[in-house]
Amino acid sequence: MNNKNMIEAKKGFFEITLTVNGEPLELAVKNGEFLLDALRRHGWKSVKKGCDTGDCGSCTVLLDGKPVLGCLVPAVTAHGRAVTTIEGLGTVRKPHALQEAFVAAGAVQCGFCIPGMILSSKALLDAVPAPTEAEIRKALDGNLCRCTGYVKQVEAVKNAAKKLAGKRRA
Amino acid sequence: MDATKLKVVNKPVTKMDALGLACGEPAFTDDMDFNGLLHAKLLWSPHAHARIKKIDVSEALKVPGVKAVLTYKDLPRVPHTTAGQGYPEPSPYDTYTLDNKVRYVGDRVAAVAAETVEAAHEAVLKIKVDYEILPAVLNTFDAMKDGAPVIHDEEDSKNIPDAQHNIAAKFDFEVKNGDWFKEADHIFEHSWTIPYLQHCAIEPHISIAYFDNTGRLVLRTSTQVPFHVRRIVAQALKIPVKNIRVIKPRIGGGFGSKQEVLEDIVAALALKTGKPVKLEYTRKETFISSRTRHPATCRMKAGVKKDGTITDAEMEITLNTGAYGSHALTVMMCSGSHTIPMYRVKNNIRFIGRSVYTNMPVAGAYRGYGATQGFFAWECLMDMMAAKIGMDPVEFRRMNYIKLGEGSPVFKAMGEGREGVEQVITSTGLFEAIKKGVDEIKWAEKKAKYASQTGPIRRGVGVACMMQGSGIPEVDMASATMKMNEDGSFNLLVGAADLGTGSDTILAQIAAEVLGIKADDIIVTSSDTDITPFDVGAYASSTTFISGGAVKKTAERVRDMIIEVGAKILDQKKEDLRLEGGKVVAADGVSCSLSEVANTSLYYYNQHQITASASHFAHTSPPPFQANFADVEVDTGTGKIKILDYVSCVDCGTAINPQLAEGQNDGAVVNGISHTLSEEMEFSSNGTPLNASFRRYKILSAADTPPVRTFIIPTWEPNGPFGAKSVSEIGINGPLPAVANAVYNACGIWLSEAPFTPDKVLAALKKKG
């Protein structure tokens, strides 16, 4: 990864070098801009703004594989690092097992919290391949959902864990 | 009838938008970019009650990038309601897009559109307002007194029953069959209160107003009621309905808060500037300046005989509607009409309802819609009565709940904003729901086990039964249009608004069932006032029952047209044909594909588009029923309540999609549990909200959500599409009374003020001694 210094490309904007969903990019971010706003402004609309105060988790993205809140992380923090949004996890044509599991369990109602919730789940399963229900609930604790009561989301993560474990064995 | 022969309905068909949403496809209001988009910011009132003596926007207009600043002087003065209800709305016309008076901390003062959010914000700070601060009144008791500050002293508001006493709505009725409480062996009277509660849809209120290539105004907005938005914005801004198009994209939750028409101001800014304008509430603004549940005090008085007969029941409910009377009458009426009929009352029934203006945030529609407030009282009172006469609370309910074929004088006396309709119960699974719940929670076993407890940790079980409606009878109307494509697929156009509830999917299932095809052969387009036919929108638990009825009728008309063509192709009599497996099939087994039918009609024979539309409204509103059971643990040392298990058994008729129905109920129940344990908006002594953030206003997160188990109890509602009734709201009404009753069972205290925070538990324990 390129670790060159950030350049103030034009007044008030910095060029940062990073990867988003595996693709190396140079992005112009505003002075003082948060990662949430920078990503949305550049077209990653899956990163949602639910509160802008670090309380709801809708803006969760992975920074070097760890979940962070896009509304609390200055965009320049991503310089030289790897950002993953839900677009990078899977697509409608080729979804990730977690996305499929959320759909199959009926865990997607309005869907606004779902990208953040799936990314938190991804980070959990990367670290703990066979989590307990308590571990799942703890991992999802920063992602508020008002539609589902979390019942089917917890079920989805359990199912995805099983499926991914099966894939690893195969 | 039952659902066992159905092929698509009553199956867990995959929600059609789920994968796109799980992959983060741009689907919501804010997921589309607009060239030259302006950003709106509002100046909110810092005072609970004040008159604007002078307002100077000259400095604001000088901020670079600012394109418009609007005050009340710039807009037509049109009294209207923001309640997105059918016309004429039963809510008072007491709201103005902008006014020269502010009535709560957070009321609109002025609006700015600028090239950046920062410029808009800076301009808002530079608007100079000279206020004449008026005395404010922050609670309903004081607001109704003679000489209280009059919040709506304007002369041009309409349909306020008693502005001098701040009464936004009132309704009383009585059924009298003899002297009050004459037959009662025991009489009970108690009051229950519910505070200001927020919907907390994770997507804040957001709207983008722009112009299409013919100059018409388009509102891309997060709403539950696209057609009401079109009508009310046209009314408020004095522009023709034909000049407005409303598009509801995917919306990030509503729960009633988006049944509120707040789009007038962003539309006004777009009209002023001629440019696209976005208004996105911050979370804080959503808390304070969108809408809330009506805080309520519900006093109930009832009489019971030793044998368990309920002789008399009186409900007096006082709702705080805040500064404006949005849904003031209808939420108040539903607090009685959806609850009192739950149990047979032998002699006398009385309802006294008031919705009262205060200088506080504006209440509106919220999932449960009054029934949440009413059932908290009624269901706790049921347990008080059962305890007194020494009857098991479950037995007492079994004896008294409304049975199949029974009616209630309340159905006719109280509708939504007007007289209701007479109806009897045409389907109920409450008996089975109670049975299932008793088994799952292990009622008898736990009652026995918990009867002799010692030590500081006490456990208890509690029950609550509920009903709701399925749409508003003879008020709600929905319509649908279908057309057939060459490959035997169909476009289904519905005005219905999918809020994440899955209504697009279940409406496709209903159509597919009629046409003998798979749900994914139906392409659903919903909620676009230019394209889709009318629907009142997503509220009053109406979509499955009303919109579903419209879709079923439409599909049946399409089916008849298909059979007409099929009869020609197959040279068969129409009455010998049916649709099955994507084919027109004759009694003797010959068949042709739907694709053949479509191509024949489009290209070869008597050329025509197979298409139909139909509308539906209903004369009754069949209630869904529920029995809820809570198993709780009370730490009498700390006052903390822990829910160990929560069982919710739901009769929603046929669940069109059982998986989605379960999801609706899980969400409603957890929202109700969150109300029960933690939620409350707090205010300073001058009416300033203190906890307008998710950090300080606590909704349940994954880790602190207790186990919730939903069980669907299948029944068949003869008036519903494929036997269906509603499911979305009812579940929110159970947790307050079920948990309160369980806490009584655990440690002998009655909790009657929501939420049940440790301080209230400890105070009640101390009082009990």
Contacts between the chains, C-beta under 8 A, distances in Angstrom:
chain1	res1	chain2	res2	distance
A	40	B	30	8.0
A	43	B	33	8.0
A	44	B	24	7.9
A	45	B	24	7.2
A	45	B	26	4.3
A	45	B	28	7.8
A	45	B	30	7.6
A	45	B	31	4.1
A	46	B	23	7.7
A	46	B	24	2.5
A	46	B	25	7.7
A	46	B	26	7.8
A	47	B	24	7.9
A	48	B	28	7.7
A	48	B	202	7.6
A	48	B	203	7.3
A	48	B	252	7.4
A	49	B	30	7.5
A	49	B	204	7.7
A	49	B	280	7.8
A	50	B	202	4.4
A	50	B	203	6.6
A	50	B	204	7.1
A	50	B	252	7.6
A	50	B	283	7.1
A	51	B	204	7.9
A	51	B	283	4.0
A	51	B	693	7.0
A	51	B	694	5.5
A	52	B	282	6.5
A	52	B	283	6.6
A	53	B	283	6.4
A	53	B	693	5.8
A	53	B	694	7.3
A	53	B	695	6.8
A	55	B	283	7.7
A	55	B	693	6.3
A	55	B	694	3.6
A	55	B	695	4.9
A	56	B	202	5.8
A	56	B	283	7.6
A	56	B	694	5.5
A	58	B	202	5.8
A	85	B	24	6.6
A	86	B	22	7.6
A	86	B	23	6.4
A	86	B	24	3.8
A	87	B	23	7.1
A	87	B	24	5.2
A	89	B	23	7.8
A	90	B	23	6.1
A	91	B	23	5.5
A	92	B	19	5.5
A	92	B	20	5.8
A	92	B	23	5.2
A	92	B	25	6.6
A	95	B	19	6.3
A	95	B	22	7.0
A	95	B	23	6.2
A	99	B	19	6.9
A	99	B	22	4.2
A	99	B	23	5.8
A	100	B	19	7.9
A	102	B	18	7.3
A	102	B	22	4.9
A	103	B	14	6.1
A	103	B	15	7.3
A	103	B	18	4.3
A	103	B	19	5.0
A	103	B	22	5.6
A	104	B	14	7.2
A	106	B	12	7.0
A	106	B	15	6.7
A	106	B	18	7.8
A	106	B	659	4.0
A	106	B	660	6.1
A	106	B	662	7.2
A	106	B	663	5.0
A	107	B	663	7.7
A	108	B	15	6.3
A	108	B	17	7.8
A	108	B	18	4.0
A	108	B	21	5.2
A	108	B	22	5.5
A	109	B	253	7.8
A	109	B	500	4.1
A	109	B	501	6.9
A	109	B	502	7.1
A	109	B	663	6.0
A	109	B	664	7.9
A	109	B	667	6.7
A	110	B	21	7.9
A	110	B	201	7.5
A	110	B	202	7.4
A	110	B	203	7.1
A	110	B	250	7.1
A	110	B	251	6.5
A	110	B	252	5.0
A	110	B	253	4.5
A	110	B	499	6.4
A	110	B	500	2.7
A	111	B	17	7.0
A	111	B	18	7.2
A	111	B	21	3.0
A	111	B	22	7.1
A	111	B	27	7.2
A	111	B	250	6.4
A	111	B	252	7.4
A	111	B	500	6.2
A	112	B	28	6.8
A	112	B	201	7.9
A	112	B	202	4.7
A	112	B	203	4.6
A	112	B	252	3.1
A	112	B	253	6.4
A	112	B	500	7.7
A	113	B	202	5.1
A	113	B	252	8.0
A	114	B	21	5.7
A	114	B	22	5.5
A	115	B	22	7.7
A	115	B	24	4.5
A	118	B	22	6.4
A	134	B	703	7.9
A	136	B	702	7.6
A	137	B	702	4.4
A	137	B	703	4.5
A	137	B	705	7.5
A	138	B	702	7.8
A	138	B	703	5.4
A	140	B	701	7.7
A	140	B	702	3.9
A	140	B	703	7.7
A	141	B	701	4.9
A	141	B	702	5.1
A	141	B	703	4.1
A	141	B	704	7.9
A	142	B	701	7.4
A	143	B	701	7.8
A	143	B	702	7.1
A	144	B	200	7.7
A	144	B	202	6.1
A	144	B	694	6.3
A	144	B	699	6.3
A	144	B	701	6.0
A	145	B	202	6.8
A	145	B	702	7.8
A	146	B	199	7.4
A	146	B	200	5.1
A	146	B	201	6.1
A	146	B	202	5.9
A	146	B	253	5.4
A	146	B	255	6.8
A	146	B	667	7.0
A	146	B	671	6.5
A	146	B	699	6.8
A	147	B	253	5.8
A	147	B	500	5.5
A	147	B	663	7.5
A	147	B	667	4.7
A	148	B	663	5.8
A	148	B	666	6.0
A	148	B	667	5.1
A	148	B	670	7.8
A	149	B	666	3.9
A	149	B	667	4.8
A	149	B	668	7.9
A	149	B	669	6.2
A	149	B	670	3.1
A	149	B	671	7.5
A	149	B	705	6.3
A	149	B	708	5.6
A	150	B	670	7.1
A	150	B	701	8.0
A	150	B	702	4.5
A	150	B	705	5.2
A	151	B	662	7.8
A	151	B	663	7.6
A	151	B	666	4.2
A	151	B	670	7.7
A	151	B	708	5.9
A	151	B	710	7.5
A	152	B	659	7.9
A	152	B	662	7.6
A	152	B	663	5.7
A	152	B	666	6.9
A	153	B	702	7.3
A	154	B	702	6.9
